[in-house]
């Protein structure tokens, strides 16, 4: 198994059942992007005046519950 901190930019790798692309190697890890998710979710399923604001989006809550 390869250490995540040794991945080169552009490398596609699996982590926690998801596909990621390594964008930049850093001293403490790799800056990466989720390439393909196993889930589909609406941006905001609530019906309020902040419908297009990421700060209040249900997607934000779903992402932060899993990844942060």
N, CA, C and O atoms as a DFTB+ gen file, in Angstrom:
272 C
 N C O
     1  1       0.837      -1.173       0.000
     2  2       0.000       0.000       0.000
     3  2       0.891       1.247       0.000
     4  3       1.839       1.341       0.779
     5  1       0.586       2.172      -0.854
     6  2       1.354       3.403      -0.993
     7  2       0.865       4.457      -0.012
     8  3      -0.338       4.589       0.214
     9  1       1.801       5.211       0.575
    10  2       1.408       6.298       1.480
    11  2       0.786       7.428       0.681
    12  3       1.262       7.762      -0.403
    13  1      -0.267       8.011       1.207
    14  2      -0.976       9.082       0.503
    15  2      -0.071      10.293       0.278
    16  3      -0.234      11.004      -0.713
    17  1       0.872      10.537       1.177
    18  2       1.750      11.709       1.050
    19  2       2.762      11.567      -0.083
    20  3       3.442      12.535      -0.424
    21  1       2.874      10.373      -0.672
    22  2       3.827      10.174      -1.768
    23  2       3.163      10.196      -3.146
    24  3       3.840       9.997      -4.154
    25  1       1.870      10.431      -3.204
    26  2       1.168      10.443      -4.488
    27  2       1.523      11.686      -5.295
    28  3       1.650      12.783      -4.751
    29  1       1.678      11.494      -6.587
    30  2       1.985      12.614      -7.490
    31  2       0.686      13.247      -7.972
    32  3      -0.367      12.609      -7.977
    33  1       0.774      14.503      -8.374
    34  2      -0.390      15.222      -8.908
    35  2      -0.975      14.460     -10.088
    36  3      -0.242      13.981     -10.954
    37  1      -2.297      14.353     -10.116
    38  2      -2.987      13.658     -11.197
    39  2      -3.261      12.196     -10.919
    40  3      -3.996      11.552     -11.667
    41  1      -2.685      11.663      -9.858
    42  2      -2.898      10.266      -9.501
    43  2      -4.321      10.074      -8.977
    44  3      -4.781      10.827      -8.119
    45  1      -5.003       9.071      -9.495
    46  2      -6.337       8.722      -9.011
    47  2      -6.168       7.612      -7.984
    48  3      -5.472       6.628      -8.235
    49  1      -6.806       7.773      -6.826
    50  2      -6.679       6.769      -5.774
    51  2      -8.016       6.582      -5.067
    52  3      -8.883       7.455      -5.117
    53  1      -8.171       5.451      -4.418
    54  2      -9.377       5.134      -3.657
    55  2      -9.113       5.359      -2.182
    56  3      -8.056       4.996      -1.665
    57  1     -10.080       5.959      -1.509
    58  2     -10.005       6.149      -0.069
    59  2     -11.422       6.106       0.476
    60  3     -12.300       6.812      -0.022
    61  1     -11.651       5.301       1.477
    62  2     -12.967       5.166       2.112
    63  2     -14.054       4.827       1.085
    64  3     -15.191       5.282       1.208
    65  1     -13.701       4.035       0.084
    66  2     -14.670       3.614      -0.915
    67  2     -15.010       4.668      -1.956
    68  3     -15.965       4.496      -2.714
    69  1     -14.256       5.746      -2.008
    70  2     -14.493       6.840      -2.962
    71  2     -13.247       7.058      -3.820
    72  3     -12.134       6.769      -3.379
    73  1     -13.425       7.565      -5.039
    74  2     -12.314       7.887      -5.930
    75  2     -11.910       9.344      -5.775
    76  3     -12.757      10.237      -5.785
    77  1     -10.621       9.577      -5.634
    78  2     -10.061      10.912      -5.480
    79  2      -8.969      11.141      -6.512
    80  3      -8.394      10.187      -7.037
    81  1      -8.683      12.409      -6.802
    82  2      -7.558      12.795      -7.650
    83  2      -6.627      13.638      -6.795
    84  3      -7.055      14.623      -6.195
    85  1      -5.361      13.260      -6.737
    86  2      -4.369      14.041      -6.010
    87  2      -4.058      15.290      -6.820
    88  3      -3.705      15.193      -7.995
    89  1      -4.184      16.461      -6.206
    90  2      -3.913      17.716      -6.902
    91  2      -2.539      18.277      -6.557
    92  3      -1.848      18.811      -7.424
    93  1      -2.145      18.159      -5.298
    94  2      -0.863      18.713      -4.877
    95  2      -0.368      17.996      -3.627
    96  3      -1.118      17.804      -2.671
    97  1       0.904      17.604      -3.646
    98  2       1.514      16.998      -2.462
    99  2       1.952      18.118      -1.527
   100  3       2.526      19.117      -1.962
   101  1       1.677      17.940      -0.241
   102  2       2.065      18.918       0.771
   103  2       2.824      18.184       1.871
   104  3       2.860      16.954       1.891
   105  1       3.424      18.932       2.775
   106  2       4.207      18.311       3.841
   107  2       3.373      17.383       4.717
   108  3       3.858      16.335       5.142
   109  1       2.127      17.756       4.990
   110  2       1.299      16.986       5.903
   111  2       0.249      16.128       5.207
   112  3      -0.662      15.627       5.866
   113  1       0.353      15.946       3.892
   114  2      -0.615      15.115       3.179
   115  2      -0.743      15.525       1.731
   116  3       0.205      16.023       1.125
   117  1      -1.914      15.312       1.187
   118  2      -2.183      15.606      -0.223
   119  2      -3.472      16.407      -0.327
   120  3      -4.480      16.060       0.289
   121  1      -3.433      17.479      -1.110
   122  2      -4.646      18.231      -1.430
   123  2      -5.304      17.464      -2.556
   124  3      -4.687      17.236      -3.597
   125  1      -6.568      17.056      -2.359
   126  2      -7.204      16.201      -3.356
   127  2      -8.645      16.618      -3.600
   128  3      -9.217      17.427      -2.870
   129  1      -9.207      16.045      -4.643
   130  2     -10.564      16.336      -5.082
   131  2     -11.319      15.027      -5.217
   132  3     -10.804      14.059      -5.777
   133  1     -12.544      14.997      -4.701
   134  2     -13.394      13.820      -4.866
   135  2     -13.774      13.731      -6.339
   136  3     -14.456      14.613      -6.860
   137  1     -13.340      12.679      -7.004
   138  2     -13.549      12.549      -8.441
   139  2     -14.921      11.976      -8.770
   140  3     -15.577      12.410      -9.717
   141  1     -15.339      11.013      -7.989
   142  2     -16.606      10.353      -8.270
   143  2     -17.186       9.869      -6.954
   144  3     -16.550       9.098      -6.236
   145  1     -18.371      10.312      -6.644
   146  2     -19.007       9.924      -5.390
   147  2     -19.913       8.721      -5.601
   148  3     -20.444       8.509      -6.692
   149  1     -20.079       7.950      -4.560
   150  2     -21.002       6.815      -4.594
   151  2     -22.423       7.249      -4.295
   152  3     -23.355       6.452      -4.401
   153  1     -22.594       8.520      -3.920
   154  2     -23.903       9.021      -3.528
   155  2     -24.337      10.182      -4.421
   156  3     -23.523      10.836      -5.073
   157  1     -25.619      10.407      -4.423
   158  2     -26.186      11.556      -5.100
   159  2     -27.008      12.316      -4.072
   160  3     -27.753      11.721      -3.293
   161  1     -26.865      13.651      -4.075
   162  2     -27.592      14.453      -3.096
   163  2     -27.967      15.796      -3.702
   164  3     -27.200      16.356      -4.484
   165  1     -29.134      16.317      -3.352
   166  2     -29.511      17.644      -3.837
   167  2     -28.683      18.720      -3.138
   168  3     -28.206      18.512      -2.023
   169  1     -28.514      19.857      -3.786
   170  2     -27.783      20.965      -3.186
   171  2     -28.480      21.447      -1.922
   172  3     -27.855      21.607      -0.874
   173  1     -29.772      21.673      -2.037
   174  2     -30.526      22.123      -0.875
   175  2     -31.952      21.611      -0.979
   176  3     -32.705      22.007      -1.869
   177  1     -32.308      20.738      -0.074
   178  2     -33.657      20.176      -0.113
   179  2     -34.639      20.933       0.774
   180  3     -35.832      20.628       0.782
   181  1     -34.141      21.925       1.526
   182  2     -35.059      22.724       2.346
   183  2     -35.673      23.837       1.502
   184  3     -35.097      24.269       0.504
   185  1     -36.819      24.279       1.909
   186  2     -37.530      25.310       1.163
   187  2     -37.531      26.598       1.992
   188  3     -38.504      26.902       2.684
   189  1     -36.427      27.350       1.913
   190  2     -36.327      28.607       2.665
   191  2     -35.720      29.694       1.777
   192  3     -35.368      29.429       0.627
   193  1     -35.598      30.886       2.290
   194  2     -35.105      32.003       1.472
   195  2     -33.616      31.892       1.132
   196  3     -33.137      32.605       0.250
   197  1     -32.874      31.008       1.817
   198  2     -31.443      30.829       1.562
   199  2     -31.183      29.616       0.675
   200  3     -30.166      28.939       0.828
   201  1     -32.083      29.346      -0.237
   202  2     -32.023      28.140      -1.059
   203  2     -30.737      27.994      -1.869
   204  3     -30.286      26.868      -2.078
   205  1     -30.135      29.077      -2.328
   206  2     -28.923      29.015      -3.145
   207  2     -27.664      29.414      -2.385
   208  3     -26.652      29.759      -2.995
   209  1     -27.722      29.368      -1.074
   210  2     -26.590      29.770      -0.240
   211  2     -25.959      28.512       0.372
   212  3     -26.600      27.808       1.152
   213  1     -24.702      28.238       0.014
   214  2     -24.020      27.030       0.483
   215  2     -23.943      26.971       2.006
   216  3     -23.955      25.885       2.585
   217  1     -23.865      28.125       2.655
   218  2     -23.782      28.138       4.121
   219  2     -24.970      27.448       4.773
   220  3     -24.849      26.914       5.876
   221  1     -26.117      27.455       4.101
   222  2     -27.342      26.872       4.650
   223  2     -27.796      25.621       3.898
   224  3     -28.856      25.073       4.203
   225  1     -27.025      25.169       2.938
   226  2     -27.413      24.047       2.084
   227  2     -27.368      22.720       2.832
   228  3     -26.502      22.503       3.679
   229  1     -28.303      21.840       2.512
   230  2     -28.289      20.508       3.106
   231  2     -27.092      19.709       2.598
   232  3     -26.609      18.819       3.299
   233  1     -26.607      20.006       1.400
   234  2     -25.421      19.333       0.871
   235  2     -24.208      19.597       1.761
   236  3     -23.405      18.695       2.002
   237  1     -24.076      20.812       2.240
   238  2     -22.960      21.153       3.121
   239  2     -22.991      20.283       4.371
   240  3     -21.963      19.750       4.789
   241  1     -24.154      20.143       4.956
   242  2     -24.290      19.322       6.158
   243  2     -23.919      17.870       5.854
   244  3     -23.222      17.227       6.639
   245  1     -24.383      17.359       4.718
   246  2     -24.078      15.975       4.342
   247  2     -22.578      15.775       4.131
   248  3     -22.021      14.768       4.570
   249  1     -21.922      16.723       3.465
   250  2     -20.491      16.628       3.201
   251  2     -19.692      16.714       4.492
   252  3     -18.789      15.909       4.719
   253  1     -20.014      17.669       5.326
   254  2     -19.245      17.878       6.543
   255  2     -19.449      16.753       7.549
   256  3     -18.540      16.451       8.323
   257  1     -20.625      16.126       7.555
   258  2     -20.838      14.982       8.442
   259  2     -19.924      13.822       8.098
   260  3     -19.461      13.107       8.987
   261  1     -19.661      13.631       6.808
   262  2     -18.860      12.496       6.357
   263  2     -17.364      12.806       6.351
   264  3     -16.573      11.979       6.803
   265  1     -16.958      13.964       5.857
   266  2     -15.551      14.221       5.561
   267  2     -14.806      15.095       6.561
   268  3     -13.575      15.097       6.560
   269  1     -15.496      15.827       7.400
   270  2     -14.763      16.689       8.337
   271  2     -14.776      16.142       9.751
   272  3     -14.203      16.752      10.654
